[in-house]
């Protein structure tokens, strides 16, 4: 199984690379939301969670980019 085949693996009828893209954008929005909530509302979320979400976003983005680029190269 090549990387391209893995990227096109169907999960709930859609390619895996699509689901990773959705996960990445969700993590990115969550990461930004933590800091917005901390600065503009009374809700306080520890900054450590911002760092954890940022790390997860970067990891997810790297995997997503690798699979997406494997479709073209």
ABEGO torsion letter per residue (X at the ends): XBAAAAAABBBGGBBAAAAAAAAAAAAAAAAAAAAAAAAABABBBBAAAAAAAAAAAAAAAAAAAAAAAAAAX
